[in-house]
Each structure stands twice: as structure tokens, then as C-alpha cells.
Amino acid sequence: MSVVDKIREQYKTNLMQELVAKPHRRRITHLDEVRNIGIIARELSDSEQITLSQFTHHMTNRGSMVRKIELPHNSGELLDKYGLPRPEFTQLFTSYHYDVLIDTTTGSDPYGPFVTLSASSSLRVGYGGTPPLPQTDNPKYPDPAAQPKCYLNIYDLIILGNSPFDLSTYLTNILQYLIQIRKTKR
């Protein structure tokens, strides 16, 4: 790794640590009480676009507003030199508050966690296997306690999966969990 790459990685780590340190009031509510949903996506396939469209339609019928931010395949001009999304790309999406914020990105790409931490939300949902989870088989950090702390506190709810990521199953699991939450008395 070159010196420039090390500086970029250190910058990203410091920025993520600053974002994680910002106050976040966690609140989980029953699905019937969810009014605003944000979805973070990257390079969705045609079948995933259809799945997301069906989810959006379903939630709109339930009375929820769904907003999506997607980083397309040709995203070079939307990212800065650190590989993070430019503020002008995320500004509209992050200007809203979400009852539930769903990160559909997976892997070690910082795009999903960065947008998750930049947006205001009551409940942050992520998929298991993303960097926030301690991994004992990670050769770089064999001890979970030695992993960077900025990756440990991003999501309030993590859906774990043993098989490759499937957007339909992921969204269905989120809805199943939110239905099980007790409704608040008004």
C-alpha cells in the first residue's frame, strides 16, 4: 500500500469515527407507525430494481414515504478522491429524517455506511457480513476487539444471512421484525 493510499484510508477511518460519534437517538417502532423509509443502494440489478419497486409500492400502500439513493454503475464522478460520495450527490437524500433507514450495500465498500451515518434516522438497518460486524476470521483483525471501533456502531439492527445477499429476503426479514414490535399506545 502506497503512502497516498495509507493517507486516504486514515482519512476515511477518521471521518467514519467522527460520524459514529455523532449523537443518534435509536427508536424502533411497529411497521404500522413507520412513515418515512430511506433506502441506500448501489448498482442494483434489474431483478433487484423490480424487488425494490415492489417494496416501495407495498410500503406506499401502507402509508409510508420511501426515498432511495442509488450509486449507479458509472459512479466515478459521484465519488471524491477518497471513494466517498460527494455532498452534492447525497444532500437531498440526507436532508430528510427517516423512521427506518435500510442499507442494502454489502462488503467493505464505505458508500453504504457513510450515507447511513450521514442521514438522520431513528432505526438504521444493515445486512450481516458488512464491515460493522466483528469477524474473528479477518486476517487483518483476528481479535474483534482490535477492529476499528468506527465499524462496530453503525447499525441498530443487523439482519444476518448465511447465504449470498438476496434483496427480497432481506427486505422481507426487516418487515417481519418490524411487525413483531409492540405498538405504542397513543
Residue frames relative to the residue before (quaternion, step in Angstrom):
aa qw qx qy qz dx dy dz
M 1.0000 0.0000 0.0000 0.0000 0.00 0.00 0.00
S 0.3992 -0.7333 0.5005 0.2287 3.55 -0.79 1.03
V 0.6817 -0.4768 0.3641 0.4189 3.55 -1.31 0.27
V 0.6436 0.5218 -0.3211 0.4587 3.59 0.96 -0.84
D 0.6496 0.5091 -0.3142 0.4691 3.59 0.98 -0.82
K 0.6422 0.5195 -0.3211 0.4633 3.58 1.01 -0.77
I 0.6429 0.5114 -0.3162 0.4745 3.58 1.00 -0.81
R 0.6493 0.5102 -0.3146 0.4681 3.60 0.98 -0.82
E 0.6594 0.5010 -0.3084 0.4680 3.58 0.93 -0.86
Q 0.6469 0.5112 -0.3154 0.4699 3.59 0.99 -0.82
Y 0.6287 0.5308 -0.3293 0.4631 3.58 1.01 -0.82
K 0.6649 0.4973 -0.3044 0.4668 3.61 0.90 -0.95
T 0.6482 0.5165 -0.3171 0.4609 3.58 0.94 -0.86
N 0.6670 0.4930 -0.3054 0.4677 3.59 0.89 -0.88
L 0.6539 0.5115 -0.3140 0.4607 3.58 0.95 -0.85
M 0.6551 0.4998 -0.3119 0.4731 3.60 0.94 -0.85
Q 0.6349 0.5216 -0.3334 0.4623 3.60 0.99 -0.75
E 0.6363 0.5154 -0.3263 0.4722 3.60 1.02 -0.76
L 0.6698 0.4955 -0.3018 0.4634 3.59 0.95 -0.85
V 0.6411 0.5143 -0.3245 0.4682 3.60 1.00 -0.78
A 0.6672 0.5247 -0.3003 0.4352 3.59 1.03 -0.76
K 0.5181 0.6285 -0.4291 0.3905 3.61 1.20 -0.34
P 0.5568 -0.6147 0.4316 0.3546 3.62 -1.03 0.72
H 0.0033 -0.7750 0.6310 -0.0337 3.54 -1.04 0.86
R 0.1985 -0.7850 0.5797 0.0913 3.56 -0.57 1.18
R 0.2383 -0.7945 0.5476 0.1103 3.55 -0.35 1.27
R 0.1250 0.7663 -0.6229 0.0959 3.53 -1.02 0.86
I 0.1075 -0.7843 0.6097 0.0388 3.53 -0.71 1.09
T 0.0620 -0.8091 0.5844 -0.0086 3.56 -0.85 0.98
H 0.6348 -0.5171 0.4179 0.3938 3.52 -1.33 0.39
L 0.6476 -0.5541 0.3645 0.3752 3.56 -1.12 0.68
D 0.6380 0.5454 -0.3324 0.4301 3.62 1.01 -0.74
E 0.7075 0.4526 -0.2549 0.4792 3.60 1.17 -0.51
V 0.5148 0.6335 -0.4142 0.4026 3.59 1.28 -0.06
R 0.1129 -0.8251 0.5533 0.0171 3.58 -0.66 1.15
N 0.7937 0.1772 -0.0853 0.5757 3.61 1.10 -0.62
I 0.0281 -0.7905 0.6112 -0.0261 3.55 -0.79 1.07
G 0.1355 -0.7706 0.6188 0.0702 3.54 -0.99 0.91
I 0.1116 -0.7925 0.5978 0.0452 3.56 -0.96 0.85
I 0.1769 -0.7666 0.6138 0.0656 3.53 -0.89 1.07
A 0.0558 0.8135 -0.5719 0.0896 3.57 -0.65 1.11
R 0.1214 -0.7703 0.6216 0.0748 3.52 -1.31 0.41
E 0.8710 -0.0885 0.0415 0.4815 3.54 -0.91 1.04
L 0.0769 0.8279 -0.5477 0.0927 3.60 0.65 1.11
S 0.4383 -0.6611 0.5399 0.2814 3.54 -1.11 0.73
D 0.6975 -0.4546 0.3360 0.4403 3.58 -1.29 0.14
S 0.6694 0.4893 -0.3060 0.4678 3.59 0.93 -0.85
E 0.6466 0.4987 -0.3247 0.4772 3.61 1.05 -0.68
Q 0.5953 0.5461 -0.3586 0.4677 3.61 1.11 -0.63
I 0.6490 0.5061 -0.3096 0.4762 3.59 0.98 -0.85
T 0.6417 0.5231 -0.3169 0.4627 3.59 0.95 -0.89
L 0.6793 0.4856 -0.2847 0.4709 3.56 0.90 -0.93
S 0.6242 0.5286 -0.3306 0.4709 3.58 1.05 -0.71
Q 0.6530 0.4995 -0.3060 0.4801 3.60 0.99 -0.83
F 0.6347 0.5179 -0.3232 0.4739 3.59 1.00 -0.80
T 0.6519 0.5134 -0.3083 0.4652 3.59 0.92 -0.92
H 0.6522 0.5089 -0.3087 0.4694 3.59 0.93 -0.89
H 0.6526 0.5188 -0.3059 0.4598 3.59 0.93 -0.93
M 0.7076 0.4547 -0.2689 0.4692 3.58 0.83 -0.95
T 0.6046 0.5375 -0.3544 0.4690 3.61 1.10 -0.62
N 0.6421 0.5140 -0.3143 0.4741 3.59 1.03 -0.77
R 0.6670 0.4758 -0.2915 0.4937 3.61 1.17 -0.54
G 0.5966 -0.6048 0.3470 0.3973 3.59 1.27 -0.05
S 0.5527 0.5968 -0.3977 0.4244 3.58 1.21 0.39
M 0.3458 -0.6920 0.5931 0.2232 3.55 -1.16 0.69
V 0.1103 -0.7955 0.5946 0.0389 3.58 -0.82 1.01
R 0.0524 -0.7722 0.6332 0.0051 3.55 -0.89 1.04
K 0.1436 -0.7982 0.5832 0.0462 3.55 -1.03 0.81
I 0.0871 -0.7259 0.6765 0.0879 3.50 -1.24 0.64
E 0.0028 -0.8091 0.5861 -0.0440 3.56 -0.74 1.09
L 0.2905 -0.7153 0.6132 0.1672 3.50 -0.97 0.95
P 0.3007 -0.7940 0.4988 0.1742 3.61 -0.44 1.17
H 0.7334 -0.4270 0.3053 0.4320 3.56 -1.33 0.13
N 0.7545 0.3114 -0.1829 0.5480 3.61 0.91 -0.88
S 0.1703 0.8577 -0.4597 0.1548 3.55 0.64 1.17
G 0.3003 0.8074 -0.4772 0.1740 3.60 1.20 0.15
E 0.7172 0.4417 -0.2616 0.4713 3.58 0.88 -0.88
L 0.6392 0.5301 -0.3259 0.4519 3.61 1.23 -0.26
L 0.6840 0.4418 -0.2679 0.5150 3.58 1.31 -0.19
D 0.4163 -0.6829 0.5328 0.2764 3.56 -1.17 0.58
K 0.7412 -0.4259 0.2781 0.4380 3.58 -1.29 -0.04
Y 0.6487 0.5005 -0.3129 0.4803 3.59 1.29 -0.23
G 0.5352 -0.6360 0.3951 0.3910 3.58 1.29 -0.06
L 0.5478 0.5929 -0.3975 0.4364 3.59 1.27 0.29
P 0.5718 -0.6064 0.4096 0.3709 3.60 -1.06 0.60
R 0.5080 -0.6457 0.4836 0.3019 3.56 -1.06 0.80
P 0.6088 -0.5913 0.3870 0.3605 3.61 -1.05 0.72
E 0.6495 0.5229 -0.3326 0.4405 3.61 0.97 -0.74
F 0.6239 0.5230 -0.3356 0.4739 3.61 1.19 -0.46
T 0.7730 0.3726 -0.1866 0.4784 3.61 0.92 -0.87
Q 0.4692 0.7399 -0.4158 0.2439 3.58 1.20 -0.48
L 0.6834 0.4777 -0.3072 0.4587 3.63 0.76 -0.92
F 0.6749 0.4976 -0.2984 0.4560 3.59 0.88 -0.93
T 0.7397 0.4253 -0.2377 0.4641 3.60 0.85 -0.92
S 0.5469 0.6227 -0.4056 0.3856 3.61 1.23 -0.06
Y 0.6591 0.4787 -0.3033 0.4944 3.60 1.26 -0.20
H 0.3560 -0.6673 0.5976 0.2661 3.55 -1.34 0.33
Y 0.1792 -0.7937 0.5775 0.0667 3.56 -0.96 0.94
D 0.4486 -0.6497 0.5393 0.2929 3.55 -1.08 0.77
V 0.7743 0.0517 -0.0097 0.6307 3.57 1.09 -0.81
L 0.0987 -0.7702 0.6296 0.0269 3.54 -0.91 1.01
I 0.1160 -0.8222 0.5572 0.0069 3.57 -0.53 1.23
D 0.1677 -0.7698 0.6118 0.0709 3.56 -0.69 1.16
T 0.1453 -0.8190 0.5519 0.0597 3.60 -0.52 1.17
T 0.4955 0.6473 -0.4430 0.3731 3.59 1.25 0.11
T 0.1381 -0.7766 0.6098 0.0773 3.54 -1.16 0.58
G 0.6681 0.5052 -0.3619 0.4092 3.55 -1.25 0.23
S 0.6896 -0.5090 0.3529 0.3752 3.52 -1.32 -0.24
D 0.4003 0.7220 -0.4739 0.3064 3.60 1.27 0.13
P 0.3951 -0.7599 0.4650 0.2242 3.63 -0.74 0.99
Y 0.4287 0.7364 -0.4508 0.2661 3.63 1.22 -0.23
G 0.7146 0.4652 -0.2668 0.4492 3.62 0.68 -1.07
P 0.6910 0.4579 -0.2941 0.4757 3.62 0.76 -0.92
F 0.6315 0.5404 -0.3400 0.4399 3.61 1.01 -0.76
V 0.6854 0.4555 -0.2863 0.4907 3.60 0.86 -0.93
T 0.6014 0.5613 -0.3539 0.4450 3.60 1.03 -0.73
L 0.7243 0.4333 -0.2449 0.4771 3.56 0.84 -0.96
S 0.6503 0.5255 -0.3154 0.4489 3.59 1.15 -0.50
A 0.6855 0.4721 -0.2759 0.4807 3.59 1.17 -0.54
S 0.4356 -0.6645 0.5432 0.2714 3.54 -1.25 0.57
S 0.1763 0.7863 -0.5715 0.1550 3.57 -0.75 1.05
S 0.4714 -0.6586 0.5094 0.2908 3.52 -1.29 0.43
L 0.7933 0.0915 -0.0252 0.6014 3.58 1.07 -0.76
R 0.1503 -0.7785 0.6072 0.0517 3.56 -0.76 1.13
V 0.0866 -0.8090 0.5814 0.0074 3.56 -0.69 1.12
G 0.0057 -0.7953 0.6054 -0.0302 3.56 -0.94 0.96
Y 0.4821 -0.6538 0.5078 0.2869 3.53 -1.32 0.29
G 0.5315 -0.6470 0.4553 0.3028 3.58 -0.95 0.88
G 0.6890 0.4277 -0.3544 0.4655 3.50 -1.05 0.82
T 0.5486 0.5706 -0.4064 0.4565 3.58 1.28 -0.06
P 0.7386 -0.4670 0.2536 0.4148 3.63 -1.14 0.42
P 0.6087 0.5875 -0.3947 0.3587 3.67 0.93 -0.58
L 0.6413 0.5390 -0.3378 0.4290 3.59 1.14 -0.49
P 0.4426 -0.6614 0.5188 0.3123 3.61 -0.94 0.79
Q 0.0720 -0.7968 0.5996 0.0175 3.57 -0.83 0.94
T 0.3171 -0.7788 0.5111 0.1779 3.56 -0.51 1.17
D 0.6856 0.4670 -0.3013 0.4702 3.61 1.17 -0.40
N 0.4244 0.6803 -0.4795 0.3566 3.59 1.24 0.28
P 0.3817 -0.7603 0.4680 0.2392 3.64 -0.43 1.14
K 0.6340 0.5352 -0.3426 0.4406 3.58 1.08 -0.60
Y 0.7865 0.1207 -0.0426 0.6041 3.60 1.11 -0.77
P 0.1120 -0.8340 0.5361 0.0675 3.63 0.32 1.17
D 0.7097 0.3535 -0.2336 0.5629 3.59 1.16 -0.54
P 0.4546 -0.7073 0.4593 0.2865 3.65 -0.59 1.10
A 0.6263 0.5516 -0.3443 0.4301 3.61 1.05 -0.63
A 0.6674 0.5064 -0.2972 0.4580 3.58 1.21 -0.49
Q 0.5048 0.6539 -0.4292 0.3652 3.60 1.26 -0.17
P 0.6243 -0.5402 0.3906 0.4073 3.59 -1.13 0.51
K 0.4778 -0.7063 0.4493 0.2664 3.58 -0.77 1.04
C 0.5748 0.6131 -0.3891 0.3772 3.60 1.10 -0.57
Y 0.6923 0.4700 -0.2931 0.4624 3.63 1.12 -0.44
L 0.6248 0.5949 -0.3357 0.3782 3.59 1.18 -0.20
N 0.7918 0.3212 -0.1538 0.4962 3.62 1.12 -0.44
I 0.3312 0.7651 -0.5007 0.2330 3.60 0.98 0.64
Y 0.8152 0.2591 -0.1074 0.5067 3.60 0.72 -1.05
D 0.4055 -0.6930 0.5465 0.2381 3.53 -1.22 0.68
L 0.7717 0.1273 -0.0537 0.6208 3.57 1.16 -0.65
I 0.0613 -0.7913 0.6083 0.0089 3.56 -0.77 1.05
I 0.2511 -0.7460 0.6030 0.1296 3.55 -0.81 1.08
L 0.2287 -0.7928 0.5540 0.1110 3.56 -0.56 1.16
G 0.0367 -0.7962 0.6038 0.0064 3.55 -1.07 0.75
N 0.3517 -0.7459 0.5319 0.1923 3.54 -1.03 0.83
S 0.7255 0.3880 -0.2288 0.5204 3.57 1.17 -0.51
P 0.7104 -0.4064 0.3097 0.4840 3.60 -1.22 0.02
F 0.6358 -0.5682 0.3772 0.3614 3.55 -1.15 0.69
D 0.0151 -0.7634 0.6454 -0.0210 3.55 -0.96 1.01
L 0.4229 -0.7500 0.4501 0.2368 3.59 -0.43 1.23
S 0.6460 0.5335 -0.3235 0.4397 3.59 0.93 -0.85
T 0.6720 0.4833 -0.2878 0.4818 3.59 0.89 -0.93
Y 0.6334 0.5480 -0.3153 0.4463 3.57 0.99 -0.87
L 0.6993 0.4562 -0.2723 0.4783 3.60 0.82 -0.98
T 0.6233 0.5334 -0.3336 0.4644 3.58 1.05 -0.75
N 0.6503 0.5129 -0.3164 0.4626 3.60 0.95 -0.84
I 0.6296 0.5275 -0.3398 0.4581 3.59 0.97 -0.79
L 0.6661 0.4985 -0.3040 0.4641 3.59 0.89 -0.93
Q 0.6346 0.5325 -0.3305 0.4521 3.60 1.00 -0.79
Y 0.6638 0.4896 -0.3112 0.4720 3.60 0.95 -0.78
L 0.6842 0.4913 -0.2964 0.4501 3.57 0.90 -0.86
I 0.6091 0.5363 -0.3552 0.4639 3.60 1.13 -0.51
Q 0.6688 0.5257 -0.2980 0.4330 3.60 1.09 -0.67
I 0.5377 0.6218 -0.4037 0.4016 3.61 1.23 -0.27
R 0.4825 -0.6569 0.4868 0.3142 3.58 -0.98 0.77
K 0.4538 -0.6645 0.5223 0.2824 3.52 -1.09 0.78
T 0.4258 -0.6762 0.5318 0.2804 3.56 -1.11 0.68
K 0.4258 -0.6861 0.5293 0.2604 3.54 -1.13 0.72
R 0.2194 -0.7862 0.5672 0.1098 3.53 -0.88 0.94
